[in-house]
Amino acid sequence: MKILFAGTPAIAVEVLEGLLQSGHEVVGILTREQAPVGRKKILTASPVSNRGTELGIPVIEANKISTGVSEIIKGLGADLAVVVAYGVILKAEALDLMPLGWYNLHFSVLPKWRGAAPVQRCIEAGETETGVTLFRLDEGMDSGPIVAIAPAQIHPNEATDDLLLRLGNVATSLINAELPGIYAGTTELKPQQGEPSFATKPTRQDAQLNFALTAKHLVNTVRAMNSEPMAWCNVDDDSLRIIEAVDYLGPAPDEVVIGGVTKYEQRVLVCCGDGTWLELIRVQPSSKNEMSAKDWLNGKTGLVVLS
């Protein structure tokens, strides 16, 4: 059987590599077009595009499946497509290009967290369980019938990048286990059950910390938003990225204003809502390198208030 692989970010590269290492024949790669990256907005190919080129696999860069793109895909002679975070909702004409269908690996237990950022929104919500769902694409957003689900635990204080790496391994194992049944036509597709929830891509505003909320809520935001778009707050007339923080549950110092920072028993603590305290571990001031919260606070004088 011949596979078209559709994906864009680095996590999709892991699954592509897993398919190839298991002996599956990937005859082409479909990925999004080059996009501006960094402060200088330099047009950059996706990680999947770069890896496909290195492997010598034909790469199609497209943000929609036009007539011309459809003809190129047809010429590859693929039997089915494996999709990992391609980032495009496919219409019926595109879905019909694969005789055996398009099969998507989504990083949640559907129908929970349909959309672009299931891992980030799951962590932000404070959930402790997630998984990978393999389903057949239809014209909706992550709404197609399910082939199989592989559950996974979310470790305490695990951030988005770390969880994505683990789920990439889970996804690779899942697709390799299920492809023989898809090839043979013995796979039983089951409709999704339950009320869906949705995972929109976080904005920079979503990543701003509100210290009137509890420390636990803020820890979940930091875990979810790092490393992209990166949790942050205001300090003085500048911004401060919060790289790592934990919910401090020990003896508390005297309470200061909400967002007030204090050094207590060699810890850097921020006063939060409901009398809770956030312990800052690693931070990054604007235009500076990442540093320990202790070193950052040592460079400050007077009462420091985050907002």
N, C-alpha and C positions, 0 to 999 in steps of 0.2 A: 504494500500500500504506500501511496505517495502523499506526503503531508505538506500543506501550506502553513507556515507559522506566521501568526500575526501578533505583534507586540511592539512596545516602544521603550519602556524604562529598563533600568538595570536589572530589576527583579525578574523581568521576562527573559533576560539572557540566561539566567540560571536554569530556567525550565527548558529553553532551547538546547542548552548544553546537555541536559539530562536526557532529552529525546535522542540526540545524536549518540550519546554514550551507550544508550540501550539498543542501538542498531536501527532505529527508525529512519526512513529516508525522507529528509526535508528537501523538497525540490524548489522552494522559493520562500522568501520572507516579505511580509507586508508590514510596513511601519509608517509612522507619521512623518511628514515632511520636516526638513530642517527648521529649527526654531531659534530665535535669539536667546542667548544665554549670557549671564553675567552683567556687570555694570556697563560694559561696552556693547552689549547686545550683539554679540558675534553669532552669526548663523552657524548652528552646530547640528550635526547629524545625531540621531538618537543612539543610545547604547546598543540597541538591537541592530540598527543599520550598520554600525561600525563592526560589530562582531560578525554579522553576516558577510560583510565584505572581506574580512580576514579569513573566513572559512571558505570563501569562493562560492557562496550560495547566491543566486540571483536575488537582488533586493529591489522591491518596489516601494517608493516613498509616495504616500498618498493620504490626504486628509478626507477624501471621499472616493467612493468607487464609481468613477465616471465610465463612460462607454470605452474609452481608450484603456483604462486600467483593467476593466473587465476582460478585454481581449488579451491583455498580457497574462492575466491570471488563468484564463482558459488555456493558453499556450503552454502552461506549466504541466498540465495534465494531472493535477492533484486530485485525490479521492476525497479528502476531508481537510478541514482547517482546525488547528489548535490555536486558541486565542488567549493571550495573557496581557491585560492592560493595553490593548491596542489604542483605545480612546476614541473610537468611532462607532456610532450606532448604525448598523447595516440595514438597508432596505431589502425588500423581497427579491429584487433583481440580483443583488449581490449574494444573498443567501442561497439562491438557486445555482450559483456557480459550482458549489461543492456537491457531488453526487451523494455523499454520506453525511453532509452537513458541516456546520461550524460548531466547535465545542470549546466553551469558554471556562477558564479556571478563575474563579472569583474568590477573593480573600475574606469571606464571611460565610456564615451559615444562612443561606437564602431561605426566606425572603428578607431577612434582616440585613440592613445596610447595603441596599442596592445603590450603585452609583460609583463615583470616581475615587472616593477616599474611605473605603470601609474600615481599614486598619486604624486610621487616625480617629475617625468618629467613634469607633468601638472603644478605644483607649480613653478618649475624652469623656465618654459616658461612664467610665469606671467599671466596665465589664471585665470579668475574669475568665470568660470562655469565648472562643471563636472557632474558626475552622476554614477549610477550603471547600468550595462547592464546584463540582464539574457539572455543567449543564449545556444543553443544546440551545444555541442562540435562536431567538425569534426577532421580530421587529421592535419589541419593547426594550426597555432598559433593564437588563438582568432579570427578565421575567420568564425565560424559557424553562422547559421541563428538565428535571434533575436526573443526572446519571448516577451520581454518588456524592457523598459528603464525608470528609475526613475531619473530625473534630480536633481541636487543639486548645490547650490551656494558655492563658496569658500570665506570665510570671510577674510577681510583685515588682513594681518600679521599672518594668520593661518598657522601653521607648519604641516608637514606630519603626525605626530602622532595624532594630534588633528583632522585633517580632516579624517584620517582613522577610528577613533572612531565614528565619525558621519556617515560615509559611511557604517560602519558595521551595524548601526541601520537601515539605508535605505535598505541595502541588505536583512536584516532579514524580514522587512516588505514586500519587493518585492517578495521574494521566497514564503512566506506564502500566499500572495495574488494570486500567479500564479500556485501553485501546484495543486489546485483542477481542473483547466482547463487541466493541463498536465495529471493528473490521468484520466480525463474523455475523453481525446483525442480531445478536442475542441479547443486547443491552435493553433493559426495561426502563423506559423513561417515565418519571413520575411528576405530576404537576406540583408546583410549589404550594405549601400549606401554611396558612397563617397570615397575619397582617404585616405588610411590608413596612420597613423603615428605610430612610434614604440618607446617603452619605455624600453630601456636596463637598467639592474641593475647598479646603479652608483658605480663607483670605488672610492677609496680614492683620486685619482688624480682629478676626477670630482669635489670633494668636496673642493679642494684647491681654495682659493679666489684670484682673480686677480684684484688688486686695480686700474689697468688702465681702468677697466670697470666702468660703472656708479654705484652709490650707490644703485639705485633701482634694478639693475641686481644682485648685491651682496646680497641684502636683500632676493630676491627670492631664491638665492642659499642657504643661511642660512636656510630659512624656509623649503626648499625641502630636504636638506641633514641631518637635525636633526630630530631624534636622530641617524640615521644610514645612511651613514658612519661617519657623523659629519663634519660640516664645519670647516676648519682650515687654518692657515697661518703660515709663519715663522716669528720669532722675535729673533733677536740676533742669537745665534746658537741653538735655540730650536724651538719647535712648540707651537702654541696657538690655542686651540679650541674656536670657536666663537659660543656660545650657543644661544644668542639672540642679534639682532641688528635691527635698524630701519633706514629708509631713513630720514635724517635730512633736513628739508626744511626751517629752521629759518634763522635769520641773520647769515652770515658766518664770521668766523675768517679770519685772513690773511692766504693766501694759503701757504702751505708748499710743500715738495716733495710728489709725489704720494706714498701713503702708510704711510705717516707721521701722527703721532698721536699727538693731542693737546687737552688740557683741556680748554673748552670754556663755560662760564656761567654754571658751574657745570656739564657739559656734556663731555663725552669722544668721540672725533670726529676723524675720519680717512679721509684724503684727497683722493678722488677717481677721476676717469676719468670725463672729461667734466665739471670740476669745482664743482662736487657734493661732498656731505659729508655723510659718514656712521657713525651713532651713535652706539657705542658699549654699550650694557646693561649688559650682563652676559658673562663671559669668563671662560676658564679653562686652566691654564698653565700646561705644561707637568709635570706629577707626583704630581700634587696638586689638591685640591678640587675646585669645581666650586665656583666662587666669582663674586662680582660686578666688572664692568670694572673700576670704580673709585678706588676701593681698589687695583686692579691689577696695575693701572697706578701710584698710590701713592708709590708703591715699586720700581719704575723705576727712573733713573736719566738721564738727557740729552735728546737728540732727539731720540724718539722711532720710528722706521720705520718697518712696516709690509710688508711682501712680500709673 
